[in-house]
Amino acid sequence: MTAVNYSQFREHLKSYMDRVTEDFETLIVTRKTKNVVVISEDAYNNLLENLHLMSEKANYDWLVESIAQVEAGQTQVHELIEVEDD
């Protein structure tokens, strides 16, 4: 995460936007009043998807249980089977 003041952001807008989009970096633009957060569209979409997944209790419980199983080593490896299209 990088913080930059408004004047620097405005002066080097393209460079900062490139860093946000290419490096998946979050940028804080500091102002005298309230600060602004700049993220890429991909990061924004990811954030919304995670928010949606976590907003439903059943999804949240399933994710928490799955994480616990992975951490406890309760996983299995399976070979993928190629299926031919008819």
Contacts in CASP RR format, 6 or more apart in sequence:
PFRMAT RR
TARGET T0000
AUTHOR 0000-0000-0000
METHOD contacts of the structure
MODEL  1
MTAVNYSQFREHLKSYMDRVTEDFETLIVTRKTKNVVVISEDAYNNLLEN
LHLMSEKANYDWLVESIAQVEAGQTQVHELIEVEDD
1 25 0 8 1.000
1 26 0 8 1.000
1 27 0 8 1.000
1 28 0 8 1.000
2 16 0 8 1.000
2 19 0 8 1.000
2 25 0 8 1.000
2 26 0 8 1.000
2 27 0 8 1.000
2 28 0 8 1.000
3 27 0 8 1.000
3 28 0 8 1.000
3 29 0 8 1.000
3 30 0 8 1.000
4 16 0 8 1.000
4 27 0 8 1.000
4 28 0 8 1.000
4 29 0 8 1.000
4 30 0 8 1.000
5 29 0 8 1.000
5 30 0 8 1.000
5 31 0 8 1.000
6 29 0 8 1.000
6 30 0 8 1.000
6 31 0 8 1.000
9 16 0 8 1.000
9 27 0 8 1.000
9 29 0 8 1.000
16 27 0 8 1.000
16 38 0 8 1.000
17 38 0 8 1.000
19 25 0 8 1.000
19 27 0 8 1.000
20 26 0 8 1.000
20 27 0 8 1.000
20 38 0 8 1.000
20 39 0 8 1.000
20 40 0 8 1.000
21 40 0 8 1.000
21 41 0 8 1.000
21 42 0 8 1.000
24 40 0 8 1.000
24 42 0 8 1.000
24 43 0 8 1.000
26 37 0 8 1.000
26 38 0 8 1.000
26 39 0 8 1.000
26 43 0 8 1.000
27 37 0 8 1.000
27 38 0 8 1.000
27 39 0 8 1.000
28 35 0 8 1.000
28 36 0 8 1.000
28 37 0 8 1.000
28 38 0 8 1.000
29 35 0 8 1.000
29 36 0 8 1.000
29 37 0 8 1.000
29 38 0 8 1.000
39 47 0 8 1.000
53 59 0 8 1.000
53 60 0 8 1.000
53 63 0 8 1.000
54 60 0 8 1.000
54 63 0 8 1.000
69 75 0 8 1.000
END
